[in-house]
Amino acid sequence: MAKLGKRSQAARAAFEGKSNLTVEDAVKLIKGAASAKFDETLEIAMNLGVDPRHADQMVRGVVTLPNGTGKTVRVAVFARAAKADEAKAAGADIVGAEDLMETIQSGKIEFDRCIATPDMMPLVGRLGKILGPRNLMPNPKVGTVTMDVKAAVEAAKGGEVQFKVEKAGVIHAGVGKVSFDEAKLAENIRAFVDAVSKAKPSGAKGAYLKKVSLSSTMGPGVSVDLASASAS
């Protein structure tokens, strides 16, 4: 086992014996312990009472965090003609059609969000095996297959976060930077938890929200009281 550095040891000591904290106390603890040389992301992990192998228990959606993510999001758009111009004007980083498809097929994926107009989906569909596992496949359910390219690009750039439950029934996401004000981080956390709560699928039985944990990119995690994490 790798030996922990002094900073890591101090962080673990600060977290020892602590669990089920309020959102505010968890944020304060994480901010105080973050010691990386870069601005760490505040990460949330939610354990859900679902089995995503069943279609009626799949959880996915999108939420716009009230205070943004603090992350620069690179956006690629599949569009032609006027819609391609609209995407560029809205701030898309990469815009194309067959040329963009070929770039992706070559293994060059230099974007964090992929948007497409509906007419481009037959083309984009060929990239399912590449984009799907990376959670980059455009999907109308989360607003990334749309004719309103301008709104989709601006949302992606402005703090929109997509979420999708993993095989083990866990959702992971970044909900801001550790440098953010404590109140803003708490607001982002509750907005995210609320969005996942509202995305509860019809097939979910019993307890839906089982556990919520927070951590920084390089730090240990701490569980949060479920009632405190709720926006209501």
GIRA-V736071 format. One record per residue. RES is the residue in one small letter. PHI is phi in whole degrees, -180 to 180 (* if undefined). D_LAST is the distance of its C-alpha to the last C-alpha in Angstrom with 1 decimal. Layout:
res=RES phi=PHI d_last=D_LAST
res=RES phi=PHI d_last=D_LAST
This chain:
res=m phi=* d_last=42.8
res=a phi=-67 d_last=42.5
res=k phi=-77 d_last=42.6
res=l phi=-76 d_last=39.5
res=g phi=-75 d_last=40.1
res=k phi=-61 d_last=39.6
res=r phi=-65 d_last=36.3
res=s phi=-66 d_last=34.9
res=q phi=-64 d_last=36.2
res=a phi=-65 d_last=34.6
res=a phi=-65 d_last=31.2
res=r phi=-63 d_last=31.4
res=a phi=-64 d_last=32.5
res=a phi=-67 d_last=29.5
res=f phi=-91 d_last=27.1
res=e phi=-59 d_last=29.3
res=g phi=79 d_last=27.8
res=k phi=-106 d_last=24.2
res=s phi=-161 d_last=21.4
res=n phi=52 d_last=17.8
res=l phi=-81 d_last=17.1
res=t phi=-69 d_last=14.0
res=v phi=-57 d_last=13.3
res=e phi=-63 d_last=15.2
res=d phi=-67 d_last=18.1
res=a phi=-66 d_last=18.4
res=v phi=-63 d_last=18.7
res=k phi=-63 d_last=21.2
res=l phi=-64 d_last=23.2
res=i phi=-67 d_last=23.4
res=k phi=-61 d_last=24.4
res=g phi=-69 d_last=27.0
res=a phi=-96 d_last=28.5
res=a phi=-67 d_last=28.8
res=s phi=-135 d_last=32.5
res=a phi=-68 d_last=33.5
res=k phi=-83 d_last=35.8
res=f phi=-128 d_last=33.3
res=d phi=-78 d_last=29.8
res=e phi=-68 d_last=27.9
res=t phi=-88 d_last=24.9
res=l phi=-85 d_last=21.7
res=e phi=-110 d_last=21.2
res=i phi=-116 d_last=18.5
res=a phi=-128 d_last=19.5
res=m phi=-120 d_last=17.5
res=n phi=-90 d_last=19.5
res=l phi=-112 d_last=18.8
res=g phi=-86 d_last=20.4
res=v phi=-136 d_last=22.4
res=d phi=-121 d_last=26.1
res=p phi=-66 d_last=26.4
res=r phi=-69 d_last=30.1
res=h phi=-98 d_last=29.2
res=a phi=-57 d_last=28.4
res=d phi=-82 d_last=25.8
res=q phi=-122 d_last=23.8
res=m phi=-75 d_last=23.9
res=v phi=-120 d_last=20.6
res=r phi=-153 d_last=21.0
res=g phi=177 d_last=19.5
res=v phi=-147 d_last=19.0
res=v phi=-143 d_last=16.4
res=t phi=-96 d_last=17.4
res=l phi=-70 d_last=16.1
res=p phi=-59 d_last=15.7
res=n phi=-117 d_last=18.3
res=g phi=72 d_last=20.5
res=t phi=-104 d_last=21.8
res=g phi=79 d_last=24.9
res=k phi=-105 d_last=27.0
res=t phi=-82 d_last=29.8
res=v phi=-100 d_last=29.5
res=r phi=-91 d_last=32.9
res=v phi=-116 d_last=32.8
res=a phi=-110 d_last=35.6
res=v phi=-130 d_last=36.2
res=f phi=-92 d_last=38.5
res=a phi=-163 d_last=40.0
res=r phi=-126 d_last=43.3
res=a phi=49 d_last=45.0
res=a phi=-62 d_last=42.8
res=k phi=-70 d_last=39.5
res=a phi=-67 d_last=40.8
res=d phi=-64 d_last=41.6
res=e phi=-63 d_last=38.1
res=a phi=-64 d_last=36.5
res=k phi=-62 d_last=38.8
res=a phi=-65 d_last=38.1
res=a phi=-80 d_last=34.3
res=g phi=108 d_last=34.9
res=a phi=-61 d_last=35.3
res=d phi=-83 d_last=37.2
res=i phi=-136 d_last=39.2
res=v phi=-134 d_last=40.2
res=g phi=-176 d_last=42.7
res=a phi=-137 d_last=43.8
res=e phi=-60 d_last=46.6
res=d phi=-64 d_last=47.1
res=l phi=-69 d_last=43.4
res=m phi=-60 d_last=43.7
res=e phi=-65 d_last=46.9
res=t phi=-63 d_last=45.3
res=i phi=-67 d_last=42.5
res=q phi=-62 d_last=45.1
res=s phi=-79 d_last=47.0
res=g phi=98 d_last=44.1
res=k phi=-95 d_last=43.1
res=i phi=-121 d_last=39.3
res=e phi=-112 d_last=38.3
res=f phi=-154 d_last=34.9
res=d phi=-110 d_last=31.2
res=r phi=-143 d_last=30.2
res=c phi=-122 d_last=32.5
res=i phi=-121 d_last=32.3
res=a phi=-147 d_last=34.9
res=t phi=-77 d_last=36.0
res=p phi=-54 d_last=36.5
res=d phi=-67 d_last=40.3
res=m phi=-91 d_last=40.2
res=m phi=-65 d_last=38.5
res=p phi=-58 d_last=41.9
res=l phi=-74 d_last=42.8
res=v phi=-64 d_last=39.5
res=g phi=-57 d_last=39.7
res=r phi=-68 d_last=42.6
res=l phi=-101 d_last=40.4
res=g phi=-54 d_last=38.1
res=k phi=-71 d_last=39.5
res=i phi=-92 d_last=39.1
res=l phi=-80 d_last=35.7
res=g phi=-56 d_last=34.0
res=p phi=-62 d_last=34.0
res=r phi=-93 d_last=32.7
res=n phi=57 d_last=29.7
res=l phi=-113 d_last=31.4
res=m phi=-69 d_last=32.5
res=p phi=-57 d_last=31.4
res=n phi=-145 d_last=29.3
res=p phi=-62 d_last=28.4
res=k phi=-67 d_last=25.1
res=v phi=-113 d_last=23.8
res=g phi=79 d_last=25.8
res=t phi=-101 d_last=28.6
res=v phi=-117 d_last=31.3
res=t phi=-161 d_last=31.5
res=m phi=-86 d_last=34.0
res=d phi=-88 d_last=31.7
res=v phi=-62 d_last=32.7
res=k phi=-58 d_last=32.0
res=a phi=-64 d_last=28.3
res=a phi=-66 d_last=28.0
res=v phi=-66 d_last=29.8
res=e phi=-65 d_last=28.0
res=a phi=-66 d_last=24.6
res=a phi=-62 d_last=26.0
res=k phi=-79 d_last=27.3
res=g phi=-103 d_last=24.3
res=g phi=112 d_last=21.6
res=e phi=-78 d_last=20.9
res=v phi=-123 d_last=20.4
res=q phi=-92 d_last=21.5
res=f phi=-137 d_last=20.6
res=k phi=-152 d_last=22.6
res=v phi=-69 d_last=22.7
res=e phi=-91 d_last=25.9
res=k phi=-54 d_last=28.4
res=a phi=-82 d_last=27.0
res=g phi=82 d_last=23.5
res=v phi=-117 d_last=22.2
res=i phi=-115 d_last=20.5
res=h phi=-117 d_last=21.6
res=a phi=-165 d_last=20.8
res=g phi=-95 d_last=21.3
res=v phi=-122 d_last=18.4
res=g phi=138 d_last=20.6
res=k phi=-106 d_last=23.6
res=v phi=-59 d_last=24.1
res=s phi=-73 d_last=25.6
res=f phi=-62 d_last=22.4
res=d phi=-59 d_last=21.1
res=e phi=-56 d_last=18.7
res=a phi=-65 d_last=15.9
res=k phi=-70 d_last=16.4
res=l phi=-66 d_last=16.4
res=a phi=-62 d_last=13.1
res=e phi=-65 d_last=11.6
res=n phi=-63 d_last=13.6
res=i phi=-60 d_last=12.5
res=r phi=-67 d_last=8.8
res=a phi=-65 d_last=10.0
res=f phi=-69 d_last=12.4
res=v phi=-60 d_last=10.5
res=d phi=-63 d_last=8.3
res=a phi=-65 d_last=11.8
res=v phi=-67 d_last=13.4
res=s phi=-61 d_last=11.1
res=k phi=-70 d_last=12.0
res=a phi=-89 d_last=15.5
res=k phi=-55 d_last=16.0
res=p phi=-78 d_last=19.7
res=s phi=-63 d_last=21.5
res=g phi=-86 d_last=23.6
res=a phi=-72 d_last=20.9
res=k phi=-118 d_last=21.7
res=g phi=71 d_last=20.3
res=a phi=-67 d_last=17.6
res=y phi=-90 d_last=16.3
res=l phi=-88 d_last=14.4
res=k phi=-98 d_last=17.2
res=k phi=-159 d_last=17.1
res=v phi=-126 d_last=15.8
res=s phi=-126 d_last=18.5
res=l phi=-126 d_last=19.2
res=s phi=-159 d_last=22.7
res=s phi=-96 d_last=24.9
res=t phi=-52 d_last=27.6
res=m phi=-108 d_last=30.3
res=g phi=-106 d_last=28.5
res=p phi=-71 d_last=27.4
res=g phi=-105 d_last=24.0
res=v phi=-143 d_last=21.6
res=s phi=-80 d_last=19.0
res=v phi=-118 d_last=15.4
res=d phi=-60 d_last=13.5
res=l phi=-62 d_last=11.2
res=a phi=-66 d_last=8.6
res=s phi=-68 d_last=8.9
res=a phi=-75 d_last=8.9
res=s phi=-78 d_last=5.5
res=a phi=-72 d_last=3.8
res=s phi=-84 d_last=0.0
